[in-house]
Amino acid sequence: MRVGGFPCRRLGCERTFQVVDQRSMDALMAGSRARAEHEVSAHDYHHVSPAPEPSFAPYQRAKRQPSA
């Protein structure tokens, strides 16, 4: 069972990469980098991020300018 951290994205691999200080961007980037290095070296897996989907923004009326 996977618990916390960055899990390996390869199906069947139970390896996770812990981030000690989750408020530190450097620590988060290091955990992500360690996971990516493991995925490439152990599984020859190169993650490709999916294309972003357009977000829905409901119609908004234009605000009227106050008359001077």
N, C-alpha and C positions, 0 to 999 in steps of 0.2 A: 504494500500500500504506500502510495506517495504522500509525503507529509511536508508541506512548506517548501520554501526555496524555489529555485528555477528547476523544473523537472526536465529530463531529457525528452525530446519530442519523438524519439524513435519508439515505436510500439514494442512493448516487452522489456524495455530497459528501465530499471527501477532507480537509476542514479539521479540524485538531486544535488543542486549546488546552492548551499546556504548563503544567505546574506545576513551578516551579523547586525549591521546598522541600516535598517530600511529607510531611514531619513537621509542617508548619505547617497547622493547621486553617484559618487565615485565607487562606493561599495556595490550599488545596484549594477553599474556598468561592468564592474569586475566579475560579478556573478554571472551576468549574461555572456560576457566574453569567455569565461571558463566553460560554460555550457556549450557554446558554439564550437570551441576548440575540441571538446570531448566528442561532440556529434561528428565532426569532420574526421578526427583521428580514429575513433573507435568504430564508426558506422559508415563513413564516407557519405554523410548526410549533409546537404547544403540547403538550409531553410530559405524558401522564397516567400516573402510576405505577399499576401493577397492584395489585389488592387482595392483601394478604398471605394466604398459605395457612396453614392451621393446621398446626402442627408435631406430629410424632408423639412421644409420650412413653410408653414402655412402662410397664406396670403395675409399681408398686413397693409392696412390702409396708410396712405401718405398722411402725415400730420399737416394740418392746415397752418399756414403762416399767419401770425396775428397781423391784422391790418393796422397800418401806422397812421 
